[in-house]
Amino acid sequence: MDQPVYDYKVDWAHRPLAEVFDDAFTVIGARSAAFDAALRASDDPHAAGPRWRQHPFDLLRIPVLHSVGWFDNIAPESMRDYTALIGRADQADLQYLVAEATDHENYQLCDLPIGPATDHDQDDTALQRLIPVYLGPALDFFDRTLRRRGCRGRIAYQACRWRQDYGALDA
């Protein structure tokens, strides 16, 4: 809708679910055009309309990799989803968590202070070093859950350790 981040406790029990954000839009003073477009699409019988009336966690029973940085501005929301899903008996065994000392832009605590050599937004070499750190846990997750390789269980990595062990991706 705009640039600010709005914190709003969603009452997923509210029905109809299509009105769940109406109070927030009133407080903010504007509606989200993207949200309204999604609502219009949900009225399309060929779209996923009936799903719109369900809680998002009730839609699928698939493995989920939750990735969160301790210094990420949306860490509370990420951890709220993770704890909600591990609290569900039918989905707890499908939840995996990677929690690292990183922020929303994937700057690692072990790289502080961020300078020209560690700023992956400005330096291609720093970006190449970040790629395996960023993608490594997800690739392992896919190997474990889709390819059934490796052991099952919670996945947890420390990005700095990953970087030491694997370095940058080969070109």
C-alpha positions, -999 to +999 in steps of 0.1 A: +000+000+000+029+024+009+063+024+025+056+023+063+053-010+081+020-014+100+018-038+129-017-052+132-028-082+151-049-102+127-080-119+141-081-149+117-114-161+134-132-130+120-157-139+093-161-132+065-123-135+062-124-110+033-131-082+059-103-092+083-082-061+075-110-035+072-105-021+107-067-017+100-075+001+067-098+025+086-071+033+112-044+037+085-068+059+064-064+040+031-071+006+016-046-016-001-052-018-039-034-051-040-056-066-013-087-054-031-075-069-063-069-102-046-105-101-032-118-094-067-098-124-080-112-146-052-147-140-066-136-156-099-150-192-098-118-203-116-096-187-090-088-199-055-119-182-040-130-209-015-094-209+000-098-173+008-123-182+035-098-205+053-070-198+077-037-198+056-022-226+078-052-249+071-046-249+033-016-272+029+003-298+048+038-296+034+073-291+049+080-255+056+114-239+060+112-208+083+142-186+079+146-157+103+173-133+113+175-122+149+179-086+138+152-087+111+124-062+114+099-090+107+114-116+131+084-114+155+060-123+127+082-151+114+086-166+149+048-162+155+041-183+124+067-209+133+055-213+169+019-215+157+027-243+132+048-263+156+019-261+180-003-280+156+000-317+161-007-324+124+020-300+112+047-299+139+069-325+122+069-305+090+084-273+104+120-265+101+138-234+114+169-215+104+176-186+128+208-166+122+225-135+134+214-115+104+191-086+095+164-083+068+189-075+041+211-106+051+239-086+065+256-111+089+267-101+124+300-118+119+307-093+090+304-062+112+314-035+107+300-035+072+324-019+049+332-021+012+345-057+014+314-070+032+286-049+016+269-073-007+246-045-020+277-027-034+304-053-039+300-083-063+326-103-045+307-098-012+275-109-030+293-141-043+303-149-007+267-143+005+250-166-021+260-200-005+253-185+030+218-174+019+209-204-003+227-232+015+201-239+042+173-238+016+191-262-007+198-286+021+161-283+031+150-292-004+174-322-005+161-334+028+124-329+021+120-333-016+148-356-025+147-374+009+185-371+013+201-367+046+187-369+081+153-356+091+149-331+120+153-295+127+177-277+104+199-250+120+230-233+106+252-206+115+259-185+084+295-177+093+302-214+098+286-222+064+308-196+048+339-211+064+331-246+053+318-239+018+331-205+007+316-188-024+299-207-052+320-216-081+313-197-113 
